[in-house]
Amino acid sequence: GTLFKKRIPMVAIAILIALVIAYMTGYYTRGKNGIADLAVFSGFTLLGGSMLRDFTIVATAMNADWTEIKKAGRSGFLALFTGILIAFFTGAFIAFMFGYKDAVSITTIGAGACTFIVGPVTGSALGASSEVITISIAAGVVKAIVVTILTPVLAGKIKLDNPATALVYGGL
């Protein structure tokens, strides 16, 4: 809590530290599974399975509160759909700029830019390669970390101070 004057959520810092540790261990072991390449942590490879991915999706959907969403009104719905379109097309454009030309890869990476949960589900449904699914997850995780860190910094400047503006901001 008190780190960064409670402005940056500890979950964002924890995710960032975990990503750095996974990268460093993968680099150190010259492996493909990050920390799971160390024998003592080999059980971590189970954490990336489709069963846990599907559980995460259901758990996320269970936390959606329809009454709060309705309170945001038309502007909330407009922000949600605008945010989805902006994220998807930004991710798709970046995928295209990095040389992905097939519709499956572009769609999977674009979906991942919306959220790190939607990317792998879309990629699995479309038959995308594991490389493309991994990129879609990375795009969503980077977006989540950036938004989580920047939101408290920007909240006062953009008058993010009530549930309706929070829903509009969250949608975008």
Buried (B, 14 or more C-beta within 10 A) or exposed (E): EEEBEEEBBEEBBEBBEEBEEBEEBBEEBEEEBBBBBBEEBEEBBEEBEEEEBBEBBEEEEEEEEEEEBEEBEEEBBBBBEEBBEEBBEBBBBBBBEEEBEEEBBBBBBBBBBBBBBBBBBBBBEBEBEEEBBBBBBBBBBBBBBEBBBEBBEEBEEEEBEEEBBBBBBBBB
